[in-house]
Amino acid sequence: MAGEAQRRSNWPLALTLLVALSGLVVLWFYDWRNGVLIFAGAVGLAGLLRAGLSDRAAGLLHVRGRAFDTTFLFLTAAAIAVLGLIVPN
């Protein structure tokens, strides 16, 4: 029973990692800029999930307090997106 509850609480991290992995695949095989933007979207998705879910439901996305986690994730997503957009080809 505890194992099932623990697996359920890890779905936000698994979803985030799946999107991040797809961004890395796009980055490696297709277009680096689109891959970086997808990766930034994955970090932003992690921020949205952390902001919207309770501490227990957020699972491994819960590191510090909700305000710190969401702020850090959103700032990191914005920094990755900005760098992906301003770096020249």
Secondary structure in CASP SS format (residue, H / E / C, confidence):
PFRMAT SS
TARGET T0000
AUTHOR 0000-0000-0000
METHOD secondary structure of the structure
MODEL  1
M C 1.00
A H 1.00
G H 1.00
E H 1.00
A H 1.00
Q H 1.00
R H 1.00
R H 1.00
S H 1.00
N C 1.00
W H 1.00
P H 1.00
L H 1.00
A H 1.00
L H 1.00
T H 1.00
L H 1.00
L H 1.00
V H 1.00
A H 1.00
L H 1.00
S H 1.00
G H 1.00
L H 1.00
V H 1.00
V H 1.00
L H 1.00
W H 1.00
F H 1.00
Y C 1.00
D C 1.00
W H 1.00
R H 1.00
N H 1.00
G H 1.00
V H 1.00
L H 1.00
I H 1.00
F H 1.00
A H 1.00
G H 1.00
A H 1.00
V H 1.00
G H 1.00
L H 1.00
A H 1.00
G H 1.00
L H 1.00
L H 1.00
R H 1.00
A H 1.00
G H 1.00
L C 1.00
S C 1.00
D H 1.00
R H 1.00
A H 1.00
A H 1.00
G H 1.00
L H 1.00
L H 1.00
H C 1.00
V C 1.00
R C 1.00
G C 1.00
R H 1.00
A H 1.00
F H 1.00
D H 1.00
T H 1.00
T H 1.00
F H 1.00
L H 1.00
F H 1.00
L H 1.00
T H 1.00
A H 1.00
A H 1.00
A H 1.00
I H 1.00
A H 1.00
V H 1.00
L H 1.00
G H 1.00
L H 1.00
I H 1.00
V C 1.00
P C 1.00
N C 1.00
END
